[in-house]
Amino acid sequence: AANRFDIIFEDMALGNTDSAFASAVRLYPNPTTNGAFSIALPSAETVKVIITSILGQEVLSSEFTPSQNIVEITPNQSLQAGVYLVQVSSQSGTTVKKLIVK
């Protein structure tokens, strides 16, 4: 049973550049004090926003239609101090940004 395996090496470059959508999405103010913040978007298309705690608990999941390429987010419940992950998805792409609540 000699030569049962072949090892094949391929030249492959891994990229670490963000997509145009990911680099254009901005959260502000960051850090925030009460959990309310805005998302600046590259276009006025509808976005789905999912906010999860660093422990993976989903805090908010909703779709928003931007006004002048900005979405205002005010969670129903006040966010406790900590780090949250904000996933922003649209037809142009998906990105995850970090939000700090003081």
N, C-alpha and C positions, 0 to 999 in steps of 0.2 A: 504494500500500500504506500509506496514511495510517491512523492510529488502529488499529494492529495490537494494541496492548496497552492494558489498562485497569488503573489502579492503584486499589485499594480499601483504605481504611483502616478498621480496626475497633478499637473500644475494648476493651482486654483488659488485665487486671491479672495480673501474674505474682506468685505467692505464694512466700514463703520460710519459711513456718511449717512446723515439723515435724509429722508425724502424732502422734497420741497414743501409738502404739506406739514410734516413734522417740524421743520425749522420755522415755518410761518406761524404756527400756533403758539400763543403766549398767554400765560395766566398772570393776572395782576389784581389787587396787590398780592404779592407773595414775599414774605409771610403775611397772613391775614389774622385778624384778632377774633372775629366772630363767625368765621366760616363763609361769609359772603365774598364772592370774587367775580371777576369778569374773565371771559375768554375771548381773545382777539383772534379772528380767523382770516384765512386768505381769501375767502369768498363768502357769499351769502347763502350757501346751500345748507339744508337742514342737517344738524349733527345730533348724534346720540352721545350723551355724556354719562359715564359710569364712575362714581366715586367710591373707592374702597379704602378701608383702613389698612394700615401696614400689616395687620393680622389677617387680612383677606375678607373682612366683613363688609358687605355691600351697604353703603350709606345712602346712595342715590342712584337711580337709573331712570333717565328720561330723555325724550327727544326735544330739541329746541330749534326754533327758526331764528336766525340772527337778525338783529336790527343794525344796519350799517356795519355788517361784518363783526358784530360784537354780541356775545351771549352773556346775560347777567345771571349768575347762579346764586340763589339764596336757598340753602337746604331747609326743609321743614323743621328739622331739629337742629339746635346749635351744635356745631362740631366741637368736640373736646380737643384740648391742646394735643398736638401730635403731628405725625406725618401721614398724609393721605396720597393715594395714587389716583390721578384723574385721567381716565381714558376718553379720548375724543375721537369719534369715528364719523366719517362721511364717505360719500362716493369717491372723494379724492384720495382718501387714505385713512390710516389710523395711527394715533400716537398716544403715548402715555407720558404724562408730566407729573412731577412731584409738587404737592401743595403742602405748605407748612402752616399750621394753625397755632398761634401763640396763646 
